[in-house]
């Protein structure tokens, strides 16, 4: 029988309430499966929290703001861990979303389609 681990849902809720403007904007494109797959916000993935997660396709979408510029090694370590667990990680900057949210959503939609085709 698999071991059940509690998730830090309190922290996830807090992160959702404190979403950045870019996260709120992108969520308008990801909510209700508009990009072809169901996404959830601020989901625990191992020791990390994914900004957006599609469980079905093991797709993580991360938005990077100023704080990510301060510690790129942490992001690389996090991405390596997630890829090692079988996740695909897409990263965009907050600026990408604020200047071209539709383009970011299109890139995510295309990745969703590629992953679905790989599984077919």
C-alpha positions in Angstrom: 0.0 0.0 0.0 1.4 3.4 -0.9 2.5 5.7 1.9 0.3 8.7 2.3 2.0 12.0 2.9 0.3 15.1 4.1 0.5 18.1 1.8 1.1 21.6 3.0 -2.3 22.9 1.9 -2.1 25.9 4.2 1.0 27.1 2.5 -0.5 26.4 -1.0 -3.6 28.4 0.0 -1.4 31.3 1.2 0.5 31.3 -2.1 -2.7 31.3 -4.1 -4.0 34.3 -2.1 -0.7 36.1 -2.6 -0.5 35.5 -6.3 1.5 38.0 -8.4 -0.3 40.0 -11.0 1.5 37.9 -13.7 0.2 34.7 -12.0 -3.3 36.1 -11.9 -3.2 37.1 -15.5 -1.9 33.7 -16.7 -4.5 31.9 -14.6 -7.2 33.6 -16.7 -5.8 31.6 -19.7 -5.2 28.3 -17.8 -8.3 28.1 -15.7 -11.2 25.8 -16.9 -8.9 23.8 -19.2 -8.6 26.6 -21.8 -5.2 25.4 -22.9 -6.4 21.9 -23.5 -5.6 20.4 -20.0 -6.5 20.9 -16.4 -4.1 23.1 -14.4 -4.0 23.8 -10.7 -2.3 26.7 -9.0 0.4 26.5 -6.3 0.5 22.8 -6.0 3.0 20.9 -3.9 5.3 18.8 -6.0 7.8 16.9 -3.8 9.6 19.5 -1.7 8.5 22.4 -4.0 5.4 24.3 -5.0 4.6 24.6 -8.7 3.1 27.9 -9.8 0.9 25.9 -12.2 0.6 22.1 -12.5 -1.1 19.8 -14.9 -1.0 16.4 -13.1 -2.3 14.4 -16.1 0.7 15.5 -18.3 3.2 16.1 -15.5 3.6 19.6 -16.8 4.8 22.4 -14.5 4.7 26.1 -15.5 6.8 28.5 -13.5 6.7 32.3 -13.6 9.9 34.0 -12.6 10.0 37.5 -11.1 12.7 39.5 -9.6 13.4 37.1 -6.8 14.4 34.4 -9.3 17.1 36.7 -10.6 18.8 36.5 -7.2 19.1 32.7 -7.0 19.2 31.1 -10.5 21.0 28.1 -9.1 18.0 27.3 -6.9 15.7 27.3 -9.9 18.2 25.0 -11.8 18.2 22.6 -8.9 14.5 22.6 -8.6 14.0 22.1 -12.4 16.6 19.2 -12.3 14.7 17.5 -9.4 11.3 17.9 -11.2 12.7 16.6 -14.5 14.2 13.7 -12.6 10.7 12.9 -11.4 9.4 12.9 -14.9 8.0 16.4 -15.1 8.3 18.8 -18.0 9.1 22.3 -16.8 8.2 25.5 -18.7 9.6 28.8 -17.4 8.4 32.3 -18.3 9.2 35.6 -16.8 6.6 37.9 -15.3 7.5 40.3 -18.0 6.7 37.7 -20.7 3.2 37.4 -19.2 2.6 41.1 -18.8 3.7 42.0 -22.3 2.4 38.9 -24.2 0.1 36.8 -22.1 -1.5 35.3 -25.2 1.8 34.2 -26.6 2.7 32.5 -23.3 -0.7 30.8 -23.3 -0.1 29.7 -26.9 3.3 28.2 -26.0 1.7 26.3 -23.1 -1.1 25.1 -25.3 1.5 23.8 -27.8 3.4 22.0 -25.1 0.2 20.4 -23.9 -0.5 19.2 -27.4 3.0 17.8 -27.8 2.7 15.9 -24.5 -0.7 14.5 -25.4 0.6 13.3 -28.8 3.6 11.6 -27.1 1.2 9.7 -24.8 -1.1 8.6 -27.6 
